[in-house]
């Protein structure tokens, strides 16, 4: 009997589903846009959760404002990238232990590899990280550590971040409610795919060296 009762309990939502439900809950809240801006800013330097789910949620809530959300998301993300550059340029010696031990994606080996890519073509390296699932935050911090020009960081980030977020928001605007059930159904698969693409990006950076 106990086993039957236990088996009838609804499964507990995993972290990805809880995150998705939480982001959707902001769609109709007055502070939704502010939350997206804040998340976009801090994700560019240290926060592990990307702003895309909240951006999609807000676009589902107000499809006509898709370009405004994408614009604010892009601006905040680029500004956060500049903040990451400043951390790397000014406080890296005091904070590197925190980043290497706490923040996902940060390893000494990766940093050495990013430095090599910056020596080859810093603009292209940042542009790639800004648009793809490769953790953008690693490149913003590293750009300050390895003294990449701020103009290079900003210009590459504007192109890459804007292209990414306008593509995400534009997709929601184009397909509207019709895509929402599919997004919810395959959210976990999409999240795993994004992770694997990020991993593949890291490996590609290493193999192309």
GROMACS elastic network, one bead per residue, 0.5 to 0.9 nm:
[ bonds ]
;  ai    aj funct       b0    kb
    1     4     6  0.50359   500
    1     5     6  0.62416   500
    1     6     6  0.85110   500
    2     5     6  0.51595   500
    2     6     6  0.60668   500
    2     7     6  0.85278   500
    3     6     6  0.50087   500
    3     7     6  0.60717   500
    3     8     6  0.86716   500
    4     7     6  0.50617   500
    4     8     6  0.62924   500
    4     9     6  0.89428   500
    5     8     6  0.51922   500
    5     9     6  0.66681   500
    6     9     6  0.54859   500
    6    10     6  0.89561   500
    7    10     6  0.80155   500
    7    11     6  0.89847   500
    8    11     6  0.87426   500
    9    12     6  0.86381   500
   10    13     6  0.88714   500
   11    14     6  0.87330   500
   13    16     6  0.79681   500
   13    17     6  0.58183   500
   13    18     6  0.60965   500
   14    17     6  0.54367   500
   14    18     6  0.62218   500
   14    19     6  0.86100   500
   15    18     6  0.50596   500
   15    19     6  0.60035   500
   15    20     6  0.85263   500
   16    19     6  0.50879   500
   16    20     6  0.61578   500
   16    21     6  0.86443   500
   16   187     6  0.80057   500
   16   188     6  0.66809   500
   16   191     6  0.78295   500
   17    20     6  0.50078   500
   17    21     6  0.61096   500
   17    22     6  0.84656   500
   17   184     6  0.87162   500
   17   187     6  0.78212   500
   17   188     6  0.75145   500
   18    21     6  0.50971   500
   18    22     6  0.60276   500
   18    23     6  0.85667   500
   19    22     6  0.50433   500
   19    23     6  0.61494   500
   19    24     6  0.86152   500
   19    53     6  0.83115   500
   20    23     6  0.51780   500
   20    24     6  0.62198   500
   20    25     6  0.86547   500
   20    53     6  0.65254   500
   20    54     6  0.80105   500
   20    57     6  0.85174   500
   20   184     6  0.84203   500
   20   187     6  0.83039   500
   21    24     6  0.51669   500
   21    25     6  0.62660   500
   22    25     6  0.51103   500
   22    26     6  0.70155   500
   22    54     6  0.85864   500
   23    26     6  0.55349   500
   23    27     6  0.73488   500
   23    32     6  0.87848   500
   23    53     6  0.62815   500
   23    55     6  0.84598   500
   23    56     6  0.85999   500
   23    57     6  0.62061   500
   23    58     6  0.84411   500
   24    27     6  0.54753   500
   24    28     6  0.83818   500
   24    53     6  0.79269   500
   24    54     6  0.67222   500
   24    56     6  0.81879   500
   24    58     6  0.73643   500
   24    60     6  0.85386   500
   24    61     6  0.84955   500
   25    28     6  0.69220   500
   25    29     6  0.74663   500
   25    32     6  0.86586   500
   25    57     6  0.79032   500
   26    29     6  0.50789   500
   26    30     6  0.80641   500
   26    31     6  0.73108   500
   26    33     6  0.83078   500
   26    35     6  0.81074   500
   26    54     6  0.74672   500
   26    57     6  0.72491   500
   26    58     6  0.71176   500
   26    61     6  0.89545   500
   27    30     6  0.84173   500
   27    31     6  0.88966   500
   27    32     6  0.59464   500
   27    33     6  0.84168   500
   27    54     6  0.78374   500
   27    55     6  0.89085   500
   27    56     6  0.88759   500
   27    57     6  0.54545   500
   27    59     6  0.77488   500
   27    60     6  0.73694   500
   27    61     6  0.51799   500
   27    62     6  0.78604   500
   28    31     6  0.86163   500
   28    32     6  0.71493   500
   28    58     6  0.76768   500
   28    61     6  0.63836   500
   28    62     6  0.85637   500
   29    32     6  0.52956   500
   29    33     6  0.84919   500
   30    33     6  0.74297   500
   30    34     6  0.83493   500
   31    34     6  0.52197   500
   31    35     6  0.61022   500
   31    36     6  0.86672   500
   32    35     6  0.51295   500
   32    36     6  0.62754   500
   32    37     6  0.87139   500
   32    54     6  0.81651   500
   32    58     6  0.71213   500
   33    36     6  0.50458   500
   33    37     6  0.61932   500
   33    38     6  0.86239   500
   33    54     6  0.88343   500
   33    55     6  0.85143   500
   33    58     6  0.75368   500
   33    69     6  0.72487   500
   33    72     6  0.82558   500
   33    73     6  0.88191   500
   34    37     6  0.50569   500
   34    38     6  0.61319   500
   34    39     6  0.84931   500
   35    38     6  0.51555   500
   35    39     6  0.60256   500
   35    40     6  0.84581   500
   35    54     6  0.83460   500
   36    39     6  0.50869   500
   36    40     6  0.59656   500
   36    41     6  0.85159   500
   36    51     6  0.63815   500
   36    52     6  0.88411   500
   36    54     6  0.61641   500
   36    55     6  0.66514   500
   36    58     6  0.86765   500
   36    69     6  0.83858   500
   36    72     6  0.83315   500
   36    73     6  0.67486   500
   36    76     6  0.87289   500
   37    40     6  0.51151   500
   37    41     6  0.61957   500
   37    42     6  0.88345   500
   37    51     6  0.83567   500
   37    69     6  0.88554   500
   37    72     6  0.64772   500
   37    73     6  0.57310   500
   37    74     6  0.87615   500
   37    75     6  0.83390   500
   37    76     6  0.55522   500
   37    77     6  0.77962   500
   38    41     6  0.51430   500
   38    42     6  0.63402   500
   38    43     6  0.84726   500
   38    73     6  0.89512   500
   38    76     6  0.72862   500
   38    77     6  0.88632   500
   39    42     6  0.54213   500
   39    43     6  0.58603   500
   39    44     6  0.86488   500
   39    47     6  0.78135   500
   39    49     6  0.79604   500
   39    50     6  0.74464   500
   39    51     6  0.58844   500
   39    54     6  0.87562   500
   39    73     6  0.87399   500
   39    76     6  0.84127   500
   39    77     6  0.84049   500
   40    43     6  0.53459   500
   40    44     6  0.66175   500
   40    50     6  0.70451   500
   40    51     6  0.52983   500
   40    52     6  0.86224   500
   40    72     6  0.88262   500
   40    73     6  0.59048   500
   40    74     6  0.77303   500
   40    75     6  0.85779   500
   40    76     6  0.55605   500
   40    78     6  0.85299   500
   40    79     6  0.89202   500
   40    80     6  0.71868   500
   41    44     6  0.57018   500
   41    45     6  0.75801   500
   41    47     6  0.88542   500
   41    51     6  0.89427   500
   41    73     6  0.82409   500
   41    75     6  0.85171   500
   41    78     6  0.74834   500
   41    79     6  0.64238   500
   41    81     6  0.74763   500
   41    83     6  0.84034   500
   42    45     6  0.55838   500
   42    46     6  0.60799   500
   42    47     6  0.55006   500
   42    48     6  0.88416   500
   42    76     6  0.86720   500
   42    77     6  0.77796   500
   42    80     6  0.59175   500
   42    81     6  0.85903   500
   42    83     6  0.86776   500
   42    84     6  0.87436   500
   42   137     6  0.89561   500
   43    46     6  0.56053   500
   43    48     6  0.61665   500
   43    49     6  0.64369   500
   43    50     6  0.59677   500
   43    51     6  0.73264   500
   43    77     6  0.74054   500
   43    80     6  0.73222   500
   43    81     6  0.86704   500
   43   136     6  0.82641   500
   43   137     6  0.67924   500
   44    47     6  0.71595   500
   44    48     6  0.89188   500
   44    50     6  0.84607   500
   44    76     6  0.88051   500
   44    77     6  0.58342   500
   44    78     6  0.75374   500
   44    79     6  0.82773   500
   44    80     6  0.50109   500
   44    81     6  0.50639   500
   44    82     6  0.85293   500
   44    83     6  0.80960   500
   44    84     6  0.67099   500
   44   135     6  0.83650   500
   44   136     6  0.60771   500
   44   138     6  0.83525   500
   44   140     6  0.70942   500
   44   141     6  0.87925   500
   45    48     6  0.89635   500
   45    80     6  0.62518   500
   45    81     6  0.62254   500
   45    82     6  0.86428   500
   45    83     6  0.69321   500
   45    85     6  0.81901   500
   45    87     6  0.83547   500
   45   136     6  0.78385   500
   45   138     6  0.73628   500
   45   139     6  0.88514   500
   45   140     6  0.66503   500
   45   141     6  0.65551   500
   46    84     6  0.79176   500
   46    99     6  0.77242   500
   46   103     6  0.63747   500
   46   104     6  0.85902   500
   46   137     6  0.62223   500
   46   138     6  0.83427   500
   46   141     6  0.88425   500
   47    50     6  0.78052   500
   47   103     6  0.75538   500
   47   104     6  0.88978   500
   47   137     6  0.82608   500
   48   103     6  0.71260   500
   48   104     6  0.67293   500
   48   105     6  0.89390   500
   48   135     6  0.85813   500
   48   137     6  0.88039   500
   49    52     6  0.87563   500
   50    53     6  0.73391   500
   50    54     6  0.85970   500
   50   135     6  0.89924   500
   51    54     6  0.55977   500
   51    55     6  0.61425   500
   51    56     6  0.87537   500
   51    73     6  0.76599   500
   51    77     6  0.88514   500
   52    56     6  0.61236   500
   52    57     6  0.85756   500
   52    73     6  0.88424   500
   52   165     6  0.73068   500
   52   168     6  0.74089   500
   52   169     6  0.87603   500
   53    56     6  0.51658   500
   53    57     6  0.61973   500
   53    58     6  0.87595   500
   54    58     6  0.61777   500
   54    59     6  0.85170   500
   55    58     6  0.53044   500
   55    59     6  0.62263   500
   55    60     6  0.86881   500
   55    66     6  0.85619   500
   55    69     6  0.66757   500
   55    70     6  0.72372   500
   55    73     6  0.74921   500
   55   165     6  0.79978   500
   55   168     6  0.80033   500
   55   169     6  0.69552   500
   56    59     6  0.50484   500
   56    60     6  0.61430   500
   56    61     6  0.86480   500
   56    66     6  0.87567   500
   56   168     6  0.71148   500
   56   169     6  0.62851   500
   56   172     6  0.68340   500
   57    60     6  0.51388   500
   57    61     6  0.63503   500
   57    62     6  0.88053   500
   58    62     6  0.61709   500
   58    63     6  0.77977   500
   58    65     6  0.85850   500
   58    66     6  0.78938   500
   58    69     6  0.74555   500
   59    62     6  0.51091   500
   59    64     6  0.77084   500
   59    65     6  0.68056   500
   59    66     6  0.51838   500
   59    67     6  0.87851   500
   59    69     6  0.72387   500
   59    70     6  0.88726   500
   59   169     6  0.63628   500
   59   170     6  0.88482   500
   59   172     6  0.64646   500
   59   173     6  0.70919   500
   59   176     6  0.87236   500
   60    63     6  0.55438   500
   60    66     6  0.85202   500
   60   172     6  0.67487   500
   60   173     6  0.78996   500
   60   176     6  0.69914   500
   60   177     6  0.71174   500
   60   180     6  0.79827   500
   62    65     6  0.56391   500
   62    66     6  0.70255   500
   63    66     6  0.52981   500
   63    67     6  0.88048   500
   63   169     6  0.85160   500
   63   172     6  0.72189   500
   63   173     6  0.54103   500
   63   174     6  0.89257   500
   63   176     6  0.71714   500
   64    67     6  0.77434   500
   64    68     6  0.87480   500
   64   173     6  0.71863   500
   65    68     6  0.52758   500
   65    69     6  0.63935   500
   65    70     6  0.87109   500
   65   173     6  0.88013   500
   66    69     6  0.52846   500
   66    70     6  0.61843   500
   66    71     6  0.85825   500
   66   166     6  0.81435   500
   66   169     6  0.54979   500
   66   170     6  0.67062   500
   66   172     6  0.78160   500
   66   173     6  0.64065   500
   67    71     6  0.59583   500
   67    72     6  0.85520   500
   67   166     6  0.67970   500
   67   169     6  0.69073   500
   67   170     6  0.73580   500
   67   173     6  0.88813   500
   68    71     6  0.50464   500
   68    72     6  0.61542   500
   68    73     6  0.84230   500
   69    72     6  0.52162   500
   69    73     6  0.59564   500
   69    74     6  0.84691   500
   69   165     6  0.86643   500
   69   166     6  0.86669   500
   69   169     6  0.76090   500
   70    73     6  0.50528   500
   70    74     6  0.60559   500
   70    75     6  0.85997   500
   70   162     6  0.73155   500
   70   164     6  0.88842   500
   70   165     6  0.53110   500
   70   166     6  0.52026   500
   70   167     6  0.85504   500
   70   168     6  0.80804   500
   70   169     6  0.60684   500
   70   170     6  0.84093   500
   71    74     6  0.51135   500
   71    75     6  0.61447   500
   71    76     6  0.85801   500
   71   162     6  0.71679   500
   71   165     6  0.78626   500
   71   166     6  0.74421   500
   72    75     6  0.51169   500
   72    76     6  0.60475   500
   72    77     6  0.83863   500
   73    76     6  0.53214   500
   73    77     6  0.60329   500
   73    78     6  0.86231   500
   73   161     6  0.85008   500
   73   162     6  0.82216   500
   73   165     6  0.69982   500
   74    77     6  0.51248   500
   74    78     6  0.61384   500
   74    79     6  0.84957   500
   74   157     6  0.87609   500
   74   158     6  0.71861   500
   74   161     6  0.56076   500
   74   162     6  0.52060   500
   74   163     6  0.87265   500
   74   164     6  0.85506   500
   74   165     6  0.65553   500
   74   166     6  0.82963   500
   75    78     6  0.53104   500
   75    79     6  0.61282   500
   75    80     6  0.85338   500
   75   158     6  0.78293   500
   75   161     6  0.85272   500
   75   162     6  0.81552   500
   76    79     6  0.50212   500
   76    80     6  0.60175   500
   76    81     6  0.85290   500
   77    81     6  0.61490   500
   77    82     6  0.87303   500
   77   157     6  0.83852   500
   77   158     6  0.88451   500
   77   161     6  0.71611   500
   78    82     6  0.63827   500
   78    83     6  0.86746   500
   78   153     6  0.87396   500
   78   154     6  0.67054   500
   78   157     6  0.59042   500
   78   158     6  0.63406   500
   78   161     6  0.71715   500
   78   162     6  0.89651   500
   79    82     6  0.50916   500
   79    83     6  0.63664   500
   79    84     6  0.87122   500
   79   154     6  0.84438   500
   80    84     6  0.61818   500
   80    85     6  0.85718   500
   80   137     6  0.87925   500
   80   140     6  0.85967   500
   81    85     6  0.61677   500
   81    86     6  0.85837   500
   81   136     6  0.80357   500
   81   137     6  0.70562   500
   81   139     6  0.85872   500
   81   140     6  0.52836   500
   81   141     6  0.78200   500
   81   153     6  0.78701   500
   81   154     6  0.78738   500
   81   157     6  0.76771   500
   82    86     6  0.61775   500
   82    87     6  0.86372   500
   82   140     6  0.71126   500
   82   141     6  0.87935   500
   82   144     6  0.88073   500
   82   150     6  0.75614   500
   82   153     6  0.75997   500
   82   154     6  0.72311   500
   83    87     6  0.62377   500
   83    88     6  0.86741   500
   83   140     6  0.81431   500
   83   141     6  0.83950   500
   84    87     6  0.50281   500
   84    88     6  0.62379   500
   84    89     6  0.85153   500
   84   137     6  0.69889   500
   84   138     6  0.86661   500
   84   139     6  0.85963   500
   84   140     6  0.51336   500
   84   142     6  0.82944   500
   84   143     6  0.82590   500
   84   144     6  0.73266   500
   85    88     6  0.51454   500
   85    89     6  0.60104   500
   85    90     6  0.84900   500
   85   139     6  0.85184   500
   85   140     6  0.51127   500
   85   142     6  0.71401   500
   85   143     6  0.56817   500
   85   145     6  0.75054   500
   85   147     6  0.85571   500
   85   148     6  0.85644   500
   85   150     6  0.77588   500
   85   153     6  0.82266   500
   86    90     6  0.58242   500
   86    91     6  0.77144   500
   86   140     6  0.87429   500
   86   141     6  0.76396   500
   86   143     6  0.89166   500
   86   144     6  0.60128   500
   86   145     6  0.87629   500
   87    90     6  0.53187   500
   87    91     6  0.50841   500
   87    92     6  0.61416   500
   87    95     6  0.82849   500
   87   140     6  0.89431   500
   87   141     6  0.64671   500
   87   144     6  0.69067   500
   87   145     6  0.82137   500
   88    91     6  0.58523   500
   88    93     6  0.84054   500
   88    95     6  0.86091   500
   88    96     6  0.87016   500
   88   140     6  0.77962   500
   88   142     6  0.61753   500
   88   143     6  0.69801   500
   88   146     6  0.80431   500
   88   147     6  0.84750   500
   89    92     6  0.65540   500
   89   141     6  0.78763   500
   89   142     6  0.85069   500
   89   143     6  0.78371   500
   89   145     6  0.50370   500
   89   146     6  0.77539   500
   89   147     6  0.67178   500
   90    93     6  0.81936   500
   90    94     6  0.89309   500
   90   144     6  0.77326   500
   90   145     6  0.81184   500
   91    94     6  0.53956   500
   91    95     6  0.61113   500
   91    96     6  0.82742   500
   91   145     6  0.89222   500
   92    95     6  0.50649   500
   92    96     6  0.53467   500
   92    97     6  0.88695   500
   92   141     6  0.82400   500
   92   144     6  0.84148   500
   92   145     6  0.66593   500
   93    96     6  0.57116   500
   93    97     6  0.81652   500
   94    97     6  0.75126   500
   94    98     6  0.85140   500
   95    98     6  0.53352   500
   95    99     6  0.64906   500
   95   100     6  0.88114   500
   96    99     6  0.51228   500
   96   100     6  0.60239   500
   96   101     6  0.84213   500
   97   100     6  0.52727   500
   97   101     6  0.59887   500
   97   102     6  0.81306   500
   98   101     6  0.53817   500
   98   102     6  0.55399   500
   98   103     6  0.71847   500
   99   102     6  0.54172   500
   99   104     6  0.79566   500
   99   105     6  0.87796   500
   99   106     6  0.61249   500
   99   107     6  0.82814   500
  100   103     6  0.63054   500
  100   104     6  0.79032   500
  100   105     6  0.80817   500
  100   106     6  0.50043   500
  100   107     6  0.54537   500
  100   108     6  0.72937   500
  101   104     6  0.81128   500
  101   106     6  0.77704   500
  101   107     6  0.82669   500
  102   106     6  0.82894   500
  103   106     6  0.61467   500
  104   107     6  0.85533   500
  104   135     6  0.88639   500
  105   110     6  0.80456   500
  105   135     6  0.69638   500
  105   137     6  0.87419   500
  105   138     6  0.69841   500
  106   109     6  0.85763   500
  106   110     6  0.67775   500
  106   111     6  0.73120   500
  106   138     6  0.64524   500
  107   110     6  0.52056   500
  107   111     6  0.62900   500
  107   112     6  0.87510   500
  108   111     6  0.50658   500
  108   112     6  0.62622   500
  108   113     6  0.86725   500
  109   112     6  0.52136   500
  109   113     6  0.63158   500
  109   114     6  0.87209   500
  110   114     6  0.60911   500
  110   115     6  0.85635   500
  110   138     6  0.85689   500
  110   202     6  0.82169   500
  110   206     6  0.89425   500
  111   114     6  0.50304   500
  111   115     6  0.61906   500
  111   116     6  0.87282   500
  111   138     6  0.78053   500
  111   139     6  0.85282   500
  111   142     6  0.67527   500
  112   115     6  0.51284   500
  112   116     6  0.64957   500
  112   117     6  0.89053   500
  113   116     6  0.51407   500
  113   117     6  0.64450   500
  113   118     6  0.87277   500
  113   205     6  0.76631   500
  113   206     6  0.68576   500
  113   209     6  0.84485   500
  114   117     6  0.50011   500
  114   118     6  0.61332   500
  114   119     6  0.86146   500
  114   122     6  0.89978   500
  114   125     6  0.80529   500
  114   138     6  0.84773   500
  114   139     6  0.71648   500
  114   142     6  0.72020   500
  114   143     6  0.88157   500
  114   205     6  0.81816   500
  115   119     6  0.62369   500
  115   120     6  0.87182   500
  115   122     6  0.87323   500
  115   142     6  0.73975   500
  115   143     6  0.83541   500
  115   146     6  0.66460   500
  116   119     6  0.50893   500
  116   120     6  0.64306   500
  116   121     6  0.88201   500
  116   209     6  0.78932   500
  117   120     6  0.50270   500
  117   121     6  0.60426   500
  117   122     6  0.64353   500
  117   124     6  0.86787   500
  117   125     6  0.63174   500
  117   205     6  0.76383   500
  117   209     6  0.77530   500
  118   121     6  0.52020   500
  118   123     6  0.77050   500
  118   124     6  0.84747   500
  118   125     6  0.65954   500
  118   126     6  0.84069   500
  118   143     6  0.79846   500
  118   146     6  0.80617   500
  118   148     6  0.75724   500
  119   122     6  0.65074   500
  120   124     6  0.89288   500
  120   125     6  0.86641   500
  121   124     6  0.55575   500
  121   125     6  0.62714   500
  121   126     6  0.88075   500
  122   125     6  0.51194   500
  122   126     6  0.61804   500
  122   127     6  0.84832   500
  122   143     6  0.83362   500
  122   148     6  0.71457   500
  122   149     6  0.89854   500
  122   152     6  0.73926   500
  122   153     6  0.81331   500
  122   156     6  0.89205   500
  123   126     6  0.53740   500
  123   127     6  0.60565   500
  123   128     6  0.86012   500
  123   152     6  0.58003   500
  123   153     6  0.69400   500
  123   155     6  0.80677   500
  123   156     6  0.57061   500
  123   157     6  0.88157   500
  124   128     6  0.60534   500
  124   129     6  0.86033   500
  124   156     6  0.73440   500
  125   128     6  0.52798   500
  125   129     6  0.63546   500
  125   130     6  0.86507   500
  125   139     6  0.80548   500
  125   156     6  0.86539   500
  125   205     6  0.88596   500
  126   129     6  0.51061   500
  126   130     6  0.59663   500
  126   131     6  0.86905   500
  126   136     6  0.76937   500
  126   139     6  0.63686   500
  126   140     6  0.77979   500
  126   143     6  0.85447   500
  126   152     6  0.84369   500
  126   153     6  0.67298   500
  126   156     6  0.59606   500
  126   157     6  0.66556   500
  126   160     6  0.80367   500
  127   130     6  0.50867   500
  127   131     6  0.63800   500
  127   132     6  0.86162   500
  127   153     6  0.84798   500
  127   155     6  0.85991   500
  127   157     6  0.59705   500
  127   158     6  0.85168   500
  127   159     6  0.70004   500
  127   160     6  0.50814   500
  127   161     6  0.81244   500
  128   131     6  0.54782   500
  128   132     6  0.59747   500
  128   134     6  0.78245   500
  128   136     6  0.87782   500
  128   156     6  0.85811   500
  128   160     6  0.69557   500
  128   201     6  0.89397   500
  129   132     6  0.54414   500
  129   133     6  0.70646   500
  129   134     6  0.51606   500
  129   135     6  0.64633   500
  129   136     6  0.50462   500
  129   137     6  0.85968   500
  129   138     6  0.87030   500
  129   139     6  0.70071   500
  129   157     6  0.85943   500
  129   160     6  0.76937   500
  129   161     6  0.89369   500
  129   201     6  0.86143   500
  130   133     6  0.80909   500
  130   134     6  0.77044   500
  130   135     6  0.80528   500
  130   136     6  0.54637   500
  130   137     6  0.89183   500
  130   139     6  0.86386   500
  130   156     6  0.76454   500
  130   157     6  0.57454   500
  130   158     6  0.83922   500
  130   159     6  0.80842   500
  130   161     6  0.51700   500
  130   162     6  0.87478   500
  130   163     6  0.88628   500
  130   164     6  0.77345   500
  131   134     6  0.80825   500
  131   136     6  0.83411   500
  131   157     6  0.83664   500
  131   159     6  0.82586   500
  131   161     6  0.56288   500
  131   162     6  0.81829   500
  131   163     6  0.67608   500
  131   164     6  0.52215   500
  131   165     6  0.85290   500
  132   135     6  0.80825   500
  132   136     6  0.83104   500
  132   160     6  0.82508   500
  132   164     6  0.76729   500
  132   194     6  0.88158   500
  132   197     6  0.80105   500
  132   198     6  0.72163   500
  132   201     6  0.80033   500
  133   136     6  0.78592   500
  133   194     6  0.59636   500
  133   195     6  0.70386   500
  133   196     6  0.86684   500
  133   197     6  0.62292   500
  133   199     6  0.83855   500
  133   201     6  0.77220   500
  134   137     6  0.88458   500
  134   138     6  0.85742   500
  134   194     6  0.88884   500
  134   195     6  0.84650   500
  134   197     6  0.75218   500
  134   199     6  0.72171   500
  134   200     6  0.85101   500
  134   201     6  0.59985   500
  134   202     6  0.68694   500
  135   138     6  0.58479   500
  135   139     6  0.74485   500
  135   198     6  0.71416   500
  136   139     6  0.54169   500
  136   140     6  0.64201   500
  136   141     6  0.88814   500
  137   140     6  0.51117   500
  137   141     6  0.61953   500
  137   142     6  0.83663   500
  138   141     6  0.55084   500
  138   142     6  0.60362   500
  138   143     6  0.85271   500
  139   143     6  0.58481   500
  139   144     6  0.87379   500
  140   143     6  0.51076   500
  140   144     6  0.68045   500
  140   145     6  0.89273   500
  140   153     6  0.75633   500
  141   144     6  0.55027   500
  141   145     6  0.64409   500
  141   146     6  0.88139   500
  142   146     6  0.59152   500
  142   147     6  0.80971   500
  142   148     6  0.83231   500
  143   146     6  0.53469   500
  143   147     6  0.57576   500
  143   149     6  0.77827   500
  143   150     6  0.82972   500
  143   153     6  0.73384   500
  144   148     6  0.61487   500
  144   149     6  0.82563   500
  144   150     6  0.83221   500
  145   148     6  0.79411   500
  147   150     6  0.83912   500
  148   151     6  0.85455   500
  148   152     6  0.70192   500
  148   153     6  0.71405   500
  149   152     6  0.53014   500
  149   153     6  0.65184   500
  149   154     6  0.88406   500
  150   153     6  0.50535   500
  150   154     6  0.61083   500
  150   155     6  0.85174   500
  151   154     6  0.52182   500
  151   155     6  0.59892   500
  151   156     6  0.84224   500
  152   155     6  0.53887   500
  152   156     6  0.60549   500
  152   157     6  0.82877   500
  153   156     6  0.54703   500
  153   157     6  0.58953   500
  153   158     6  0.84919   500
  154   157     6  0.50536   500
  154   158     6  0.59647   500
  154   159     6  0.86691   500
  155   158     6  0.52627   500
  155   159     6  0.65092   500
  155   160     6  0.87407   500
  156   159     6  0.53936   500
  156   160     6  0.61169   500
  156   161     6  0.83515   500
  157   160     6  0.51027   500
  157   161     6  0.55339   500
  157   162     6  0.78219   500
  158   161     6  0.55306   500
  158   162     6  0.57267   500
  158   163     6  0.81783   500
  159   162     6  0.54760   500
  159   163     6  0.60009   500
  159   164     6  0.86087   500
  160   163     6  0.52442   500
  160   164     6  0.62161   500
  160   165     6  0.87547   500
  161   164     6  0.51530   500
  161   165     6  0.61546   500
  161   166     6  0.83503   500
  162   165     6  0.53535   500
  162   166     6  0.57489   500
  162   167     6  0.81059   500
  163   166     6  0.54472   500
  163   167     6  0.59380   500
  163   168     6  0.86321   500
  164   167     6  0.52279   500
  164   168     6  0.63191   500
  164   169     6  0.87623   500
  165   168     6  0.50346   500
  165   169     6  0.60614   500
  165   170     6  0.81719   500
  166   169     6  0.51137   500
  166   170     6  0.55476   500
  166   171     6  0.82362   500
  167   170     6  0.50284   500
  167   171     6  0.60347   500
  167   172     6  0.87471   500
  168   171     6  0.53169   500
  168   172     6  0.66644   500
  168   173     6  0.89259   500
  169   172     6  0.52006   500
  169   173     6  0.62971   500
  169   174     6  0.86220   500
  170   174     6  0.59423   500
  170   175     6  0.85672   500
  171   174     6  0.50622   500
  171   175     6  0.61150   500
  171   176     6  0.78121   500
  171   179     6  0.88266   500
  172   175     6  0.55028   500
  172   176     6  0.51388   500
  172   177     6  0.78589   500
  172   179     6  0.73322   500
  172   180     6  0.83013   500
  173   176     6  0.51918   500
  173   177     6  0.88070   500
  175   178     6  0.58904   500
  175   179     6  0.58400   500
  175   180     6  0.86899   500
  176   179     6  0.61200   500
  176   180     6  0.72955   500
  177   180     6  0.52015   500
  177   181     6  0.77239   500
  178   181     6  0.69118   500
  178   182     6  0.78749   500
  179   182     6  0.53956   500
  179   183     6  0.61265   500
  179   184     6  0.87655   500
  180   183     6  0.50081   500
  180   184     6  0.62069   500
  180   185     6  0.85462   500
  181   184     6  0.51687   500
  181   185     6  0.60336   500
  181   186     6  0.85940   500
  182   185     6  0.50029   500
  182   186     6  0.60421   500
  182   187     6  0.80482   500
  183   186     6  0.54091   500
  183   187     6  0.54670   500
  183   190     6  0.83208   500
  184   187     6  0.51639   500
  184   188     6  0.83187   500
  185   188     6  0.78741   500
  185   189     6  0.86847   500
  186   189     6  0.52538   500
  186   190     6  0.60640   500
  186   191     6  0.86086   500
  187   190     6  0.50281   500
  187   191     6  0.60971   500
  187   192     6  0.86443   500
  188   191     6  0.50209   500
  188   192     6  0.62071   500
  188   193     6  0.84630   500
  189   192     6  0.51845   500
  189   193     6  0.60531   500
  189   194     6  0.85800   500
  190   194     6  0.60895   500
  190   195     6  0.86078   500
  191   194     6  0.50620   500
  191   195     6  0.62957   500
  191   196     6  0.86894   500
  192   195     6  0.50326   500
  192   196     6  0.61922   500
  192   197     6  0.85559   500
  193   196     6  0.50304   500
  193   197     6  0.60330   500
  193   198     6  0.85043   500
  194   197     6  0.50387   500
  194   198     6  0.61629   500
  194   199     6  0.86229   500
  195   198     6  0.50816   500
  195   199     6  0.62507   500
  195   200     6  0.85674   500
  196   200     6  0.59974   500
  196   201     6  0.84492   500
  197   201     6  0.60444   500
  197   202     6  0.86696   500
  198   202     6  0.64095   500
  198   203     6  0.87377   500
  199   202     6  0.51439   500
  199   203     6  0.63115   500
  199   204     6  0.85601   500
  200   203     6  0.50158   500
  200   204     6  0.59763   500
  200   205     6  0.85765   500
  201   205     6  0.62367   500
  201   206     6  0.86951   500
  202   205     6  0.51856   500
  202   206     6  0.64615   500
  202   207     6  0.87692   500
  203   206     6  0.50361   500
  203   207     6  0.60567   500
  203   208     6  0.84759   500
  204   207     6  0.50104   500
  204   208     6  0.58849   500
  204   209     6  0.85322   500
  205   208     6  0.53533   500
  205   209     6  0.65324   500
  206   209     6  0.54657   500
